[in-house]
């Protein structure tokens, strides 16, 4: 019996040696210790360039892959991002920082709405398509279909929004007083005082070109046809929204808006949406400032409603645009002749709901608050081109532009109310600019302090090749 066991064991060793010898022929080293029965097998070093993917960092229990770094690098190049220092060190660190923010966002139960994600993804996708030249070229460059790119973007965009929300939460209590601003700049050298680019104040009057009754009826007939097809069971509301709705943000989700409060909807749209009770029925045709809609209820939850809708926009004819241009040129002539002021014209003539109650004065809304001053880059492109040719007090000729909120083409005239040439900031004239500098520094310091503490309390492991990197934040190398 023992002899049989010995023969079987010997046979197994021979098979093992044969297999190992074959591997050795493919580059595996084989060594047999003459003084023992141990068999040592060692693999040759594999060049890093031949590794398809690998875990290069671990932050907490979250891995960072080599492929994550390459994707991030590619996206950064497409966006024209620049790095301080070596990208091979800066990119993994940036991803590690994101992991810390995302971990804290999960602890604090921060969320991003599906509608925000969808809109952000499409905006990003459209930018990439413009940079690539076409959808086909983008697919070729990324070696993925547009649907695959969209899905990848969705996760990235959601995470980036959670990171942004977490950063804002961490600094929401950081404040700056006027005394803080004065003390900060009291001993600052002049060449360190911020330079304020040229700023302008602009007033605007817009007119919506007239749309023919025939065109309105054409759009309404389309919506009635959609309602009839759904009612007969020929198709679903979601399918028609995907195919025909001109609200690009919701169309990709079958027209679904997600849970939203009344104040975030057009009043006419909200009145109908919140009065729907039967998910199987479709609303009457609703006119809003965006166009014409039909709406289907999905669900109600407290003071929020979730609906699908199909938006159709009547087309404006070239003749209607030319008539709008002619009328505004006539209004501009009357203003120049002193028959009434631009401000009066804006109040009583303009179709622009955002400015008419402010005598036509455009408002620049940012994180720092609301201001009447714009840098040229912050104005709508069509307005900036015209304003750049005007002197203070001048009224422009009529031109066309796209309303950023309604996405409708409108005719407009503008008046340059004021221009402040580029200059070094002063407390008296540019307090908000100087306050923003101090506030940003305080926020940056608060984020750095939080990260320094978070890094100390978080398990971090990285490949040895990253341990000699010069990182922005200290404490990564344990």
C-alpha positions, 0 to 999 in steps of 0.5 A, a space after each residue: 500500500 505504501 509502495 503504491 502511494 509512493 508511485 502515485 506521488 512520484 508520478 504527480 511530481 513528474 507531471 508537475 515538473 513537466 508543466 513547470 518546464 513548459 512554463 519555463 520555456 515561456 519565460 518562467 524560471 525554475 529552480 530545484 533546491 538540491 538539499 530539500 524537496 522544495 521547488 521554487 518557481 519565479 516569474 520574470 518582472 513584467 514591464 509596466 507598459 504591458 499591464 492592462 489594468 491594476 490597482 495603483 492606490 487604495 483609499 479606505 476600501 475604494 481602489 483606484 485603477 490604472 485605467 481610471 487614471 488614463 480615462 481621467 487624463 483623456 477627459 482632462 485633455 479634451 477639456 484643456 485642463 492643466 496640471 500643477 506638477 507631474 500629471 502622473 502624480 497629480 491625477 491619482 492624487 486628484 482621484 484619491 481626493 474625490 474618493 474622500 469627498 464621495 465617502 463623506 457625501 455618502 455619510 452625509 446622505 447628499 444626493 443629486 437629482 436624476 434630471 440634473 444628471 441627465 442635463 449635465 451629461 448631455 451638455 458634456 456630451 455635446 461639448 465633446 462632440 463639438 470638440 471632436 467634430 462629429 458624433 462619429 469622430 467622438 465614437 471613433 476616438 473613444 472606441 465606444 458607442 454614443 450610448 456607452 459614452 453617455 453611460 460612462 459620463 453619467 457615473 462621472 457626472 453624478 460623482 463630480 456633482 456630489 463632490 461639488 456639493 460636499 465641498 460647498 457643505 464643508 465651507 457653508 459656514 465660512 464667512 468674511 466681514 468688511 474688516 477681514 477684507 480690509 485687514 487682508 489687503 492692508 499689507 498686500 503688495 500692489 502687484 498682488 491686488 487682483 486685476 479687475 477685467 473690463 466690466 459693463 452694465 447693459 440694458 436690453 429690450 427683446 421682442 418675440 417674433 410673431 408666430 402664425 396661427 397656421 403654425 400654432 395649429 400645426 403644432 397643436 394637431 401634432 400633440 392631438 395626434 400623439 394623445 390619440 395614439 397613446 389613448 388607442 394603445 398604439 404606442 406609449 407616451 414615453 416612446 413619443 416623448 423620446 422620439 418627438 419632444 423638443 425638451 432635450 433634457 427630459 426626452 431621453 428619459 421618455 419625457 420624465 421630469 422627476 419629482 419637482 415643486 410647483 415653484 420650479 415649473 412654468 405657472 401654466 404648466 404647473 397648474 395643469 400638472 398638479 391637477 392631474 389625478 389619473 396616470 392613464 389620462 393625458 392632459 389638454 394642450 398647455 401653452 407655456 413660455 417654452 412652447 406647447 405641451 401635453 402632460 401625463 402624471 406619473 406620481 405625486 409625493 407631498 408637495 412634489 409631482 413627477 410627470 412626463 411631457 412632450 414639448 413642441 415649439 412652433 417654428 418662427 419664419 424668416 419673415 417674422 424675424 425680419 418684421 421683429 428686427 424692423 420694429 425694434 430698429 424703429 423703437 431704437 430710432 424713437 429712443 435716440 430721438 428722445 421720444 421715450 427712454 430706453 428704460 421706459 421702452 424696456 418696461 412697457 415694450 420688452 418681452 423679456 420677463 427677466 429684465 422688464 421689471 428692472 427697466 431692462 437692466 441685465 443681472 449677473 447671478 453668480 455664487 457671490 450674489 447678484 450684480 449688474 456688472 458683467 465681464 464680457 465673457 459672462 454676457 450671452 455671446 450675441 450680446 457681447 459682440 454688439 456691446 463691444 462696438 458701443 460707446 456708453 449711452 449708445 443704443 444698438 441696431 436690432 439683432 437676433 439671439 437665443 434666449 438662454 432660458 426658453 431657448 427661443 430665438 428673439 429679436 433684441 436691441 441693447 444699450 451700453 449703460 456703463 463701462 468700467 475699464 480694467 484696473 487694480 481693485 479698490 475697496 471703494 469700487 470693487 469691494 465684492 471682487 476683493 471680498 471674493 478673493 478673501 472668501 475663496 482663500 478662507 474656503 480653500 484653507 478650510 478644505 485643506 484643513 479638512 482634507 489633512 485631517 481626513 487623510 490622517 484618519 483614512 487607510 491609504 495604500 499606493 504602489 511604490 512608484 508613487 511614494 516619491 511624488 510631490 503631492 499637493 496634500 501631505 500624509 498620503 504616504 503612511 
